[in-house]
Amino acid sequence: MHFIWHELLYRPLFNALIAIYDLIPSMGLAIILLTIITRLALFPSQAKALRSSKKLQELQPELQKIQEKFKNNKQKQSQAMMEFYQTHKINPLSSCLPTLIQFPIIIALYQVFRTGLNSEKLTELYSFIPKPETINPIFLGYFNLAQPERFILPVLAGITQFIQTKMMMPKTAKKTASSTQEIVSRQMIYFMPIMIVFFAASLPSALPLYWVIVSLFGILQQYLINKEKFSLQRVKVRIKSKK
Protein backbone atom coordinates (compact mmCIF):
# COMPACT_ATOMS: atom_id res chain seq x y z
CA MET A 1 0.00 0.00 0.00
CA HIS A 2 2.83 2.40 0.85
CA PHE A 3 4.45 1.67 -2.52
CA ILE A 4 1.20 2.43 -4.38
CA TRP A 5 0.69 5.64 -2.39
CA HIS A 6 4.26 6.73 -2.96
CA GLU A 7 4.46 5.95 -6.68
CA LEU A 8 0.96 6.97 -7.78
CA LEU A 9 0.42 10.09 -5.68
CA TYR A 10 3.36 11.45 -3.73
CA ARG A 11 6.15 11.05 -6.29
CA PRO A 12 4.23 12.43 -9.32
CA LEU A 13 3.12 15.48 -7.33
CA PHE A 14 6.62 16.01 -5.96
CA ASN A 15 8.10 15.84 -9.46
CA ALA A 16 5.46 18.25 -10.73
CA LEU A 17 6.41 20.71 -7.98
CA ILE A 18 10.11 20.56 -8.86
CA ALA A 19 9.37 20.80 -12.59
CA ILE A 20 7.38 23.99 -12.00
CA TYR A 21 10.15 25.30 -9.75
CA ASP A 22 12.64 24.66 -12.57
CA LEU A 23 10.53 26.83 -14.90
CA ILE A 24 9.72 29.50 -12.31
CA PRO A 25 12.52 29.62 -9.71
CA SER A 26 10.24 30.60 -6.85
CA MET A 27 9.05 27.85 -4.52
CA GLY A 28 6.14 29.98 -3.38
CA LEU A 29 4.88 30.45 -6.94
CA ALA A 30 5.53 26.76 -7.67
CA ILE A 31 3.32 25.76 -4.72
CA ILE A 32 0.60 28.19 -5.82
CA LEU A 33 0.64 26.93 -9.43
CA LEU A 34 0.65 23.24 -8.43
CA THR A 35 -2.25 23.87 -6.06
CA ILE A 36 -4.24 25.65 -8.77
CA ILE A 37 -3.52 22.89 -11.30
CA THR A 38 -4.71 20.16 -8.94
CA ARG A 39 -7.81 22.13 -7.97
CA LEU A 40 -8.67 22.71 -11.64
CA ALA A 41 -8.30 18.97 -12.29
CA LEU A 42 -10.71 18.26 -9.41
CA PHE A 43 -13.06 21.12 -10.31
CA PRO A 44 -15.70 19.10 -12.25
CA SER A 45 -16.29 16.54 -9.50
CA GLN A 46 -16.19 19.16 -6.75
CA ALA A 47 -18.60 21.45 -8.61
CA LYS A 48 -21.02 18.55 -9.03
CA ALA A 49 -20.86 17.83 -5.30
CA LEU A 50 -21.42 21.50 -4.42
CA ARG A 51 -24.43 21.70 -6.76
CA SER A 52 -25.91 18.59 -5.16
CA SER A 53 -25.35 20.01 -1.69
CA LYS A 54 -26.88 23.34 -2.72
CA LYS A 55 -29.93 21.60 -4.14
CA LEU A 56 -30.38 19.59 -0.95
CA GLN A 57 -30.23 22.80 1.07
CA GLU A 58 -32.92 24.40 -1.09
CA LEU A 59 -35.14 21.34 -0.71
CA GLN A 60 -34.72 20.97 3.05
CA PRO A 61 -38.15 22.48 3.87
CA GLU A 62 -39.83 19.79 1.75
CA LEU A 63 -37.74 17.05 3.32
CA GLN A 64 -38.61 18.32 6.79
CA LYS A 65 -42.31 18.12 5.90
CA ILE A 66 -41.85 14.46 4.95
CA GLN A 67 -39.97 13.75 8.16
CA GLU A 68 -42.68 15.44 10.20
CA LYS A 69 -45.52 13.67 8.35
CA PHE A 70 -44.07 10.20 8.94
CA LYS A 71 -42.26 10.86 12.22
CA ASN A 72 -44.03 7.92 13.86
CA ASN A 73 -43.29 5.47 11.03
CA LYS A 74 -39.59 5.34 10.15
CA GLN A 75 -40.12 2.81 7.36
CA LYS A 76 -42.64 4.98 5.52
CA GLN A 77 -40.48 8.01 6.19
CA SER A 78 -37.50 6.33 4.51
CA GLN A 79 -39.63 5.22 1.55
CA ALA A 80 -41.09 8.71 1.09
CA MET A 81 -37.66 10.31 1.23
CA MET A 82 -36.24 7.85 -1.31
CA GLU A 83 -39.15 8.60 -3.66
CA PHE A 84 -38.52 12.31 -3.15
CA TYR A 85 -34.83 11.90 -4.04
CA GLN A 86 -35.70 9.86 -7.13
CA THR A 87 -38.37 12.33 -8.29
CA HIS A 88 -35.95 15.25 -8.10
CA LYS A 89 -32.92 13.23 -9.27
CA ILE A 90 -30.94 13.76 -6.09
CA ASN A 91 -28.29 11.42 -4.73
CA PRO A 92 -27.72 12.37 -1.07
CA LEU A 93 -24.34 10.60 -1.17
CA SER A 94 -23.11 12.33 -4.33
CA SER A 95 -21.30 15.01 -2.32
CA CYS A 96 -19.29 12.37 -0.45
CA LEU A 97 -17.61 10.63 -3.40
CA PRO A 98 -15.65 13.66 -4.70
CA THR A 99 -14.43 14.30 -1.16
CA LEU A 100 -13.23 10.71 -0.85
CA ILE A 101 -11.44 11.03 -4.20
CA GLN A 102 -9.82 14.33 -3.25
CA PHE A 103 -8.73 13.31 0.24
CA PRO A 104 -5.75 11.12 -0.80
CA ILE A 105 -4.57 13.84 -3.20
CA ILE A 106 -4.79 16.48 -0.46
CA ILE A 107 -2.80 14.27 1.93
CA ALA A 108 -0.18 13.63 -0.75
CA LEU A 109 0.14 17.37 -1.44
CA TYR A 110 0.47 17.95 2.29
CA GLN A 111 3.41 15.53 2.40
CA VAL A 112 4.97 17.07 -0.72
CA PHE A 113 4.88 20.57 0.77
CA ARG A 114 6.04 19.31 4.17
CA THR A 115 9.11 17.45 2.87
CA GLY A 116 9.58 18.68 -0.69
CA LEU A 117 11.68 21.68 0.32
CA ASN A 118 14.38 19.37 1.68
CA SER A 119 17.22 18.98 -0.85
CA GLU A 120 17.74 15.38 0.28
CA LYS A 121 14.39 14.48 -1.29
CA LEU A 122 15.65 15.33 -4.77
CA THR A 123 16.62 11.66 -5.14
CA GLU A 124 12.89 11.09 -5.75
CA LEU A 125 13.04 12.92 -9.09
CA TYR A 126 12.36 11.14 -12.34
CA SER A 127 15.28 11.00 -14.75
CA PHE A 128 13.66 13.51 -17.13
CA ILE A 129 13.05 16.17 -14.44
CA PRO A 130 15.94 18.67 -14.13
CA LYS A 131 17.52 18.49 -10.70
CA PRO A 132 18.07 21.94 -9.14
CA GLU A 133 21.36 22.46 -7.37
CA THR A 134 19.57 24.00 -4.40
CA ILE A 135 16.02 24.88 -3.40
CA ASN A 136 15.47 28.41 -2.19
CA PRO A 137 12.54 28.32 0.27
CA ILE A 138 12.29 32.11 0.65
CA PHE A 139 9.07 33.59 -0.76
CA LEU A 140 8.48 37.33 -1.25
CA GLY A 141 11.75 38.02 0.52
CA TYR A 142 10.16 37.25 3.91
CA PHE A 143 8.52 33.83 4.21
CA ASN A 144 10.78 30.82 4.71
CA LEU A 145 8.47 28.12 3.42
CA ALA A 146 10.53 25.39 5.08
CA GLN A 147 9.99 26.93 8.54
CA PRO A 148 6.86 27.83 10.54
CA GLU A 149 5.54 31.38 10.16
CA ARG A 150 3.33 32.10 13.14
CA PHE A 151 1.31 35.14 12.14
CA ILE A 152 0.51 36.26 8.59
CA LEU A 153 -0.02 33.00 6.68
CA PRO A 154 -1.77 31.11 9.53
CA VAL A 155 -4.18 34.02 10.08
CA LEU A 156 -4.84 34.30 6.34
CA ALA A 157 -5.50 30.55 6.23
CA GLY A 158 -8.01 30.90 9.07
CA ILE A 159 -9.76 33.92 7.54
CA THR A 160 -10.13 32.37 4.08
CA GLN A 161 -11.38 29.11 5.63
CA PHE A 162 -13.97 31.07 7.63
CA ILE A 163 -15.21 32.87 4.51
CA GLN A 164 -15.45 29.64 2.54
CA THR A 165 -17.32 27.80 5.33
CA LYS A 166 -19.66 30.77 5.80
CA MET A 167 -20.50 30.77 2.10
CA MET A 168 -21.38 27.08 2.25
CA MET A 169 -23.99 27.59 4.97
CA PRO A 170 -27.58 27.69 3.68
CA LYS A 171 -29.03 31.21 3.59
CA THR A 172 -32.46 29.81 4.37
CA ALA A 173 -31.33 28.54 7.76
CA LYS A 174 -32.99 30.18 10.75
CA LYS A 175 -31.04 32.75 12.66
CA THR A 176 -31.64 30.76 15.85
CA ALA A 177 -30.47 27.18 15.44
CA SER A 178 -33.31 24.75 16.15
CA SER A 179 -31.58 21.40 15.76
CA THR A 180 -28.41 19.73 16.94
CA GLN A 181 -27.14 19.51 13.35
CA GLU A 182 -27.62 23.25 12.81
CA ILE A 183 -25.91 24.07 16.10
CA VAL A 184 -22.90 21.91 15.23
CA SER A 185 -22.73 23.39 11.72
CA ARG A 186 -22.70 26.94 13.05
CA GLN A 187 -20.05 26.09 15.64
CA MET A 188 -17.86 24.60 12.92
CA ILE A 189 -17.86 27.96 11.11
CA TYR A 190 -15.72 29.34 13.92
CA PHE A 191 -14.06 26.19 15.26
CA MET A 192 -12.39 25.04 12.03
CA PRO A 193 -10.68 28.38 11.17
CA ILE A 194 -9.35 28.67 14.74
CA MET A 195 -7.96 25.13 14.60
CA ILE A 196 -6.36 25.84 11.22
CA VAL A 197 -4.63 28.93 12.61
CA PHE A 198 -3.15 26.93 15.50
CA PHE A 199 -2.04 24.02 13.31
CA ALA A 200 -0.67 26.26 10.56
CA ALA A 201 1.44 28.22 13.04
CA SER A 202 3.33 25.05 13.99
CA LEU A 203 3.90 23.69 10.47
CA PRO A 204 6.24 24.77 7.66
CA SER A 205 4.72 27.88 6.10
CA ALA A 206 4.44 26.10 2.73
CA LEU A 207 1.34 24.40 4.18
CA PRO A 208 -0.61 27.52 5.28
CA LEU A 209 0.25 29.03 1.90
CA TYR A 210 -1.29 25.94 0.30
CA TRP A 211 -4.38 26.24 2.55
CA VAL A 212 -4.82 29.89 1.62
CA ILE A 213 -4.78 29.10 -2.11
CA VAL A 214 -7.14 26.13 -1.66
CA SER A 215 -9.57 28.29 0.33
CA LEU A 216 -9.43 31.14 -2.18
CA PHE A 217 -10.14 28.66 -4.97
CA GLY A 218 -12.99 27.22 -2.90
CA ILE A 219 -14.42 30.70 -2.29
CA LEU A 220 -14.48 31.40 -6.02
CA GLN A 221 -15.99 28.00 -6.73
CA GLN A 222 -18.67 28.43 -4.07
CA TYR A 223 -19.46 31.93 -5.36
CA LEU A 224 -20.09 30.54 -8.83
CA ILE A 225 -22.29 27.76 -7.44
CA ASN A 226 -24.25 30.18 -5.26
CA LYS A 227 -25.01 32.32 -8.30
CA GLU A 228 -26.73 29.39 -10.00
CA LYS A 229 -30.13 30.31 -8.57
CA PHE A 230 -32.37 30.02 -11.61
CA SER A 231 -32.40 26.23 -11.84
CA LEU A 232 -32.91 25.92 -8.08
CA GLN A 233 -35.91 28.28 -8.21
CA ARG A 234 -37.41 26.13 -10.94
CA VAL A 235 -37.11 23.10 -8.67
CA LYS A 236 -39.05 24.95 -5.99
CA VAL A 237 -41.80 25.85 -8.44
CA ARG A 238 -42.17 22.24 -9.57
CA ILE A 239 -42.46 21.10 -5.97
CA LYS A 240 -45.13 23.67 -5.16
CA SER A 241 -47.11 22.84 -8.29
CA LYS A 242 -47.45 19.22 -7.17
CA LYS A 243 -49.16 20.11 -3.94
C-alpha positions as CSV (number, residue, x, y, z in Angstrom):
1,M,0.0,0.0,0.0
2,H,2.8,2.4,0.9
3,F,4.5,1.7,-2.5
4,I,1.2,2.4,-4.4
5,W,0.7,5.6,-2.4
6,H,4.3,6.7,-3.0
7,E,4.5,6.0,-6.7
8,L,1.0,7.0,-7.8
9,L,0.4,10.1,-5.7
10,Y,3.4,11.5,-3.7
11,R,6.1,11.0,-6.3
12,P,4.2,12.4,-9.3
13,L,3.1,15.5,-7.3
14,F,6.6,16.0,-6.0
15,N,8.1,15.8,-9.5
16,A,5.5,18.3,-10.7
17,L,6.4,20.7,-8.0
18,I,10.1,20.6,-8.9
19,A,9.4,20.8,-12.6
20,I,7.4,24.0,-12.0
21,Y,10.2,25.3,-9.7
22,D,12.6,24.7,-12.6
23,L,10.5,26.8,-14.9
24,I,9.7,29.5,-12.3
25,P,12.5,29.6,-9.7
26,S,10.2,30.6,-6.8
27,M,9.1,27.8,-4.5
28,G,6.1,30.0,-3.4
29,L,4.9,30.4,-6.9
30,A,5.5,26.8,-7.7
31,I,3.3,25.8,-4.7
32,I,0.6,28.2,-5.8
33,L,0.6,26.9,-9.4
34,L,0.6,23.2,-8.4
35,T,-2.3,23.9,-6.1
36,I,-4.2,25.7,-8.8
37,I,-3.5,22.9,-11.3
38,T,-4.7,20.2,-8.9
39,R,-7.8,22.1,-8.0
40,L,-8.7,22.7,-11.6
41,A,-8.3,19.0,-12.3
42,L,-10.7,18.3,-9.4
43,F,-13.1,21.1,-10.3
44,P,-15.7,19.1,-12.3
45,S,-16.3,16.5,-9.5
46,Q,-16.2,19.2,-6.7
47,A,-18.6,21.5,-8.6
48,K,-21.0,18.5,-9.0
49,A,-20.9,17.8,-5.3
50,L,-21.4,21.5,-4.4
51,R,-24.4,21.7,-6.8
52,S,-25.9,18.6,-5.2
53,S,-25.3,20.0,-1.7
54,K,-26.9,23.3,-2.7
55,K,-29.9,21.6,-4.1
56,L,-30.4,19.6,-0.9
57,Q,-30.2,22.8,1.1
58,E,-32.9,24.4,-1.1
59,L,-35.1,21.3,-0.7
60,Q,-34.7,21.0,3.1
61,P,-38.2,22.5,3.9
62,E,-39.8,19.8,1.7
63,L,-37.7,17.0,3.3
64,Q,-38.6,18.3,6.8
65,K,-42.3,18.1,5.9
66,I,-41.9,14.5,4.9
67,Q,-40.0,13.8,8.2
68,E,-42.7,15.4,10.2
69,K,-45.5,13.7,8.4
70,F,-44.1,10.2,8.9
71,K,-42.3,10.9,12.2
72,N,-44.0,7.9,13.9
73,N,-43.3,5.5,11.0
74,K,-39.6,5.3,10.1
75,Q,-40.1,2.8,7.4
76,K,-42.6,5.0,5.5
77,Q,-40.5,8.0,6.2
78,S,-37.5,6.3,4.5
79,Q,-39.6,5.2,1.6
80,A,-41.1,8.7,1.1
81,M,-37.7,10.3,1.2
82,M,-36.2,7.9,-1.3
83,E,-39.2,8.6,-3.7
84,F,-38.5,12.3,-3.2
85,Y,-34.8,11.9,-4.0
86,Q,-35.7,9.9,-7.1
87,T,-38.4,12.3,-8.3
88,H,-35.9,15.2,-8.1
89,K,-32.9,13.2,-9.3
90,I,-30.9,13.8,-6.1
91,N,-28.3,11.4,-4.7
92,P,-27.7,12.4,-1.1
93,L,-24.3,10.6,-1.2
94,S,-23.1,12.3,-4.3
95,S,-21.3,15.0,-2.3
96,C,-19.3,12.4,-0.4
97,L,-17.6,10.6,-3.4
98,P,-15.7,13.7,-4.7
99,T,-14.4,14.3,-1.2
100,L,-13.2,10.7,-0.9
101,I,-11.4,11.0,-4.2
102,Q,-9.8,14.3,-3.2
103,F,-8.7,13.3,0.2
104,P,-5.7,11.1,-0.8
105,I,-4.6,13.8,-3.2
106,I,-4.8,16.5,-0.5
107,I,-2.8,14.3,1.9
108,A,-0.2,13.6,-0.8
109,L,0.1,17.4,-1.4
110,Y,0.5,18.0,2.3
111,Q,3.4,15.5,2.4
112,V,5.0,17.1,-0.7
113,F,4.9,20.6,0.8
114,R,6.0,19.3,4.2
115,T,9.1,17.4,2.9
116,G,9.6,18.7,-0.7
117,L,11.7,21.7,0.3
118,N,14.4,19.4,1.7
119,S,17.2,19.0,-0.9
120,E,17.7,15.4,0.3
121,K,14.4,14.5,-1.3
122,L,15.7,15.3,-4.8
123,T,16.6,11.7,-5.1
124,E,12.9,11.1,-5.8
125,L,13.0,12.9,-9.1
126,Y,12.4,11.1,-12.3
127,S,15.3,11.0,-14.8
128,F,13.7,13.5,-17.1
129,I,13.0,16.2,-14.4
130,P,15.9,18.7,-14.1
131,K,17.5,18.5,-10.7
132,P,18.1,21.9,-9.1
133,E,21.4,22.5,-7.4
134,T,19.6,24.0,-4.4
135,I,16.0,24.9,-3.4
136,N,15.5,28.4,-2.2
137,P,12.5,28.3,0.3
138,I,12.3,32.1,0.6
139,F,9.1,33.6,-0.8
140,L,8.5,37.3,-1.3
141,G,11.7,38.0,0.5
142,Y,10.2,37.3,3.9
143,F,8.5,33.8,4.2
144,N,10.8,30.8,4.7
145,L,8.5,28.1,3.4
146,A,10.5,25.4,5.1
147,Q,10.0,26.9,8.5
148,P,6.9,27.8,10.5
149,E,5.5,31.4,10.2
150,R,3.3,32.1,13.1
151,F,1.3,35.1,12.1
152,I,0.5,36.3,8.6
153,L,0.0,33.0,6.7
154,P,-1.8,31.1,9.5
155,V,-4.2,34.0,10.1
156,L,-4.8,34.3,6.3
157,A,-5.5,30.6,6.2
158,G,-8.0,30.9,9.1
159,I,-9.8,33.9,7.5
160,T,-10.1,32.4,4.1
161,Q,-11.4,29.1,5.6
162,F,-14.0,31.1,7.6
163,I,-15.2,32.9,4.5
164,Q,-15.4,29.6,2.5
165,T,-17.3,27.8,5.3
166,K,-19.7,30.8,5.8
167,M,-20.5,30.8,2.1
168,M,-21.4,27.1,2.2
169,M,-24.0,27.6,5.0
170,P,-27.6,27.7,3.7
171,K,-29.0,31.2,3.6
172,T,-32.5,29.8,4.4
173,A,-31.3,28.5,7.8
174,K,-33.0,30.2,10.7
175,K,-31.0,32.8,12.7
176,T,-31.6,30.8,15.8
177,A,-30.5,27.2,15.4
178,S,-33.3,24.8,16.1
179,S,-31.6,21.4,15.8
180,T,-28.4,19.7,16.9
181,Q,-27.1,19.5,13.4
182,E,-27.6,23.2,12.8
183,I,-25.9,24.1,16.1
184,V,-22.9,21.9,15.2
185,S,-22.7,23.4,11.7
186,R,-22.7,26.9,13.1
187,Q,-20.1,26.1,15.6
188,M,-17.9,24.6,12.9
189,I,-17.9,28.0,11.1
190,Y,-15.7,29.3,13.9
191,F,-14.1,26.2,15.3
192,M,-12.4,25.0,12.0
193,P,-10.7,28.4,11.2
194,I,-9.4,28.7,14.7
195,M,-8.0,25.1,14.6
196,I,-6.4,25.8,11.2
197,V,-4.6,28.9,12.6
198,F,-3.1,26.9,15.5
199,F,-2.0,24.0,13.3
200,A,-0.7,26.3,10.6
201,A,1.4,28.2,13.0
202,S,3.3,25.1,14.0
203,L,3.9,23.7,10.5
204,P,6.2,24.8,7.7
205,S,4.7,27.9,6.1
206,A,4.4,26.1,2.7
207,L,1.3,24.4,4.2
208,P,-0.6,27.5,5.3
209,L,0.3,29.0,1.9
210,Y,-1.3,25.9,0.3
211,W,-4.4,26.2,2.6
212,V,-4.8,29.9,1.6
213,I,-4.8,29.1,-2.1
214,V,-7.1,26.1,-1.7
215,S,-9.6,28.3,0.3
216,L,-9.4,31.1,-2.2
217,F,-10.1,28.7,-5.0
218,G,-13.0,27.2,-2.9
219,I,-14.4,30.7,-2.3
220,L,-14.5,31.4,-6.0
221,Q,-16.0,28.0,-6.7
222,Q,-18.7,28.4,-4.1
223,Y,-19.5,31.9,-5.4
224,L,-20.1,30.5,-8.8
225,I,-22.3,27.8,-7.4
226,N,-24.3,30.2,-5.3
227,K,-25.0,32.3,-8.3
228,E,-26.7,29.4,-10.0
229,K,-30.1,30.3,-8.6
230,F,-32.4,30.0,-11.6
231,S,-32.4,26.2,-11.8
232,L,-32.9,25.9,-8.1
233,Q,-35.9,28.3,-8.2
234,R,-37.4,26.1,-10.9
235,V,-37.1,23.1,-8.7
236,K,-39.1,25.0,-6.0
237,V,-41.8,25.8,-8.4
238,R,-42.2,22.2,-9.6
239,I,-42.5,21.1,-6.0
240,K,-45.1,23.7,-5.2
241,S,-47.1,22.8,-8.3
242,K,-47.4,19.2,-7.2
243,K,-49.2,20.1,-3.9
